Amino acid sequence: MLLGCKSKTDKTEETRLPRIAIAGIGIESSTFSPAQTHEEAFHARIGDSIFSRYPFFNAGTAIRKRAEWVPTLLGKSLPGGIVTREAYESMVKKTLKMLKENGPYDGLFFDLHGAMSVVGLQDAEGNLIKRVREVIGTDVLISTSMDLHGNVTKTLAEHSDLITCYRMAPHEDALESKARAITNMLDRLESGKGKPKFKAWVPVPILLPGEKTSTRIEPGKSLYAKIPAIEQLEGVIDAAIWMGYPWADEARNHGVVVVTGDDKEQVTKAAENLAKAYWDVRKEFEFVAPVATLDESLQLALASEATPYIISDMGDNPTAGGAGDVTWTLRELLNRPEFKSETGPSLIYASIPGPELIAAALKVGLGGKVSAMAGAQVDDRFAPPLKLEGTVTAIREGDRDAKVEVVVKIGSISVIVTDKRKPYHQEADFTDLDLNPRESDIVVVKIGYLVPELYEMRGDWIMALTPGGVDQDLERLGYENIKRPMFPLDKDMKDPDLSARLIKSSNQLN
């Protein structure tokens, strides 16, 4: 029965609501990290538990009332290493089973990241959406929501009828973007317009780290500011720019522009103009904050009166795909004479996984002395595991990601040690451990650009060029599979072909 038609058996002759499934598997995974990601890292939600991830799906909200929703499986992991094939296949098979059992559908809200790497696959999201199509059919309208650091292959574009991504980095508009993907789908279904007539896809051979493409500064700020005006054009539904993900070595990793709509000329022109605008400013992208070596960063921090002075330990950033357990930076800090005494400059280090130390700390308790190894269980390429010897000042159990957190005071450094890796982005992450980052002289965090809470907290800030699986020096990574030439690896490359490729919808293929 088509949406908008009245059921022959419905005596009240009420127009039925569209029936829309919800599904998605998302992670940002580095192929340059030795880590692997297993199924438990995705904390998969099944059925109605999915709704709690989205405030706009709360009971009684406008979006909730506009459709009959069929949530299946939604798995979202912290960024990390490549996903094992076993984990991927397990989640995919569960998703397909639920989609098959609960169909048919008018639409599917497909919540992805776009940078999931899986052992043995070169286009994980493309593989996933093709298999979903085989179950739900080609007539169902799929609206895909993504991170702007994801990758959009021709396959993903073909099988996504509507596709959009975040427009801010840091991603303060993540929920807004997901709501837009859903609203665009509902509008098309309710109006009876269905699938858009045209999708213009333009690959852009640029591959830059997120720390150089933040929308807080130019040229990213102005580039993304072009999108709302395009979106308002008659015959255009959505316009999106993907920066791509630089820490995976796959042919799909590069920038992409996609514009969808019903006016062929407007869609094509808008996509080409956006792609050209992106290419034209490629040499203007710079780091969102000052960068320096770790030694230079520490010298600046120690000389500064601004507190807290935040240093980003960028190379092992777990929210970009780093293993999170590289000990190189912590080793350098512990060797510095300035921090040997308890009266030295106060420094918080967040964080390092160390199950052995966690076990020892739980045994001695608060105030006890501990001596145990931590770090480099996954990524030991840059430094070996470290023996940490100090006083246990905090113990916290039950964290969703870390499981157990311990603070060990070594000289004037408070080291946060975790059972499992965890990013430290909110002030409460520190205060829950009886740490006060605002009153600390220096805070060193495994992160790239600062998320909003840390950004607002900073007295000053610098990003340290440290080693790890998400090294900011892309030339050190050793790509073998990305398409070349690629800017900035090939700085003097010729201008590419930025003409729009009009992509057929899944129900038009063959």
Steps between C-alpha positions, in 0.01 A plus 500: 500500500650835397538777754211741485257238371216380711471139599216306336439327832518814712146610554610836645695559177782670692826558315757280665834619636817404313673194639869577555778276625804620694841335468867579499852389586753775557865540588799702385778243466867544423678243287829653617440382856583142601179489703193304395143577600267223619123483520468592867653842429187596304265468799229406251147604587209289385142608440341776707821562700626680187258788553688624807800591283295771331322770705280580199352149528368557853137405541271775378754684287402615151735260322385204708138570407563522127574132437474145623859435604663157488837514680723201428871510593716805562866444590731795569858457615767736618745555215764229493680245290369303205184300576537123501306323227330286764367805684379663181327189368334434834345848516406501132325164523303612807399819320391320185305242697301768683442700183369190325274396787343842550450623143368639275609865527450832331833635622818428692694744715857377456727643770865451403836662562658424164855412605454139610780275381443125515751222450474380141276783375592820317157665531329381816205740487450424130494129578256558784250710305500259203413213733229708664351576157486129421271458800279810494483548124591781264175697534552583869631853554830495692615819669862474613653721768878517538799669659671751270820300558340198336544375144237484228567249225293476186341185645390678817366791296309268265317319778435811713206698363560789736840554660633771728778561750600730783585858415707579805835377630502453797167328439268720703229444240504119507143458628379785280645323196335170588168679548547664160553161336177376655300813422610498137382140474167566669434803278560294185280214617216716627494711185498193280810622316704200611855462380676813374551504125868590504812443710817677395819340637840668464817336635754760612863377530574667833582312820560707812476429874204640690735723698564692176140512381319634804202721426603725789750669271549585135477368238281220640270752665413680176499183292229335709316832528419469128274201558185662648455729198534204262250305705245778448522484121187381322544136410776431754442288810843474661865583439792348687879507510697205635862561595572128506699303757880519468605218735381210290679380189214430263416627152181664629684735736472850352269797495154478340214738422143371457193707412152347472181639351249501216647773278781352293662833414488638852627177657785465252607864515486509880714187535763625256512844662546350846769262378686785327471717811653217704783447253573873468567539874696176544827681574342723763416225751709528814495344844219634716751583776876550523699178459846412627710211619421369846814661640409837351143462623618434855735797495210725399270348762755535780566863410134592472292659775177391328341199668417239422744477213366210292732290286340269243686168474385468138680196364315251722160669511245222576218710353670497160588130498817484709562202725501734799780312674816648346730584793741730315360829629451382857854365509632839389297676770615271780862556396472877526670641812229765544247238604715280725395675823148519638546878518569526128251634243177303525426288195213265418563231241190343338543214453674162465349149516664275757306195622797380706521831685122507545514160671784615725317822591183316590707279727677782691205743497487879531816650641697185432827482314493323166766380259388331179521509123266697275457575131642365173305175511360578156731760344859458617663634182612827658568413862472190724265453796573735789545415866292751695590545866296736713209557736143405417287815542175386337321182400178496299322190372217452253587737217346395167828519311782494756333240727734600786691828537788567737703815561865450592696797631864492387689809603277788391332295224159342547480212254155364415528125442208302356412136461378568144580807292283806544501856361489785752281773353273629777590680818311234693743238363761667720295622797350152545858398582546786748715688248451869427623570149419871526751538782767281344798672341508257206254243364624251240219323316509235228296705252536715189294819480328569829135409541278785626535442878878481486515789256301724733706387799842567350721783619717434198545207264748335270493181296810283537629306200535165674528152344221244472244339274341835414822691436425849367801480269322306227817454297639279779208257476605321182185480289487223240134483394361854482447645155787717381559779429356631829544840658702579713710186446541606137528875547557589134230278351294629209145622553269198511178434314235648728202442274194351666426132454125447502440188707208269429277389785498137606167433325648630173805274500493229232 
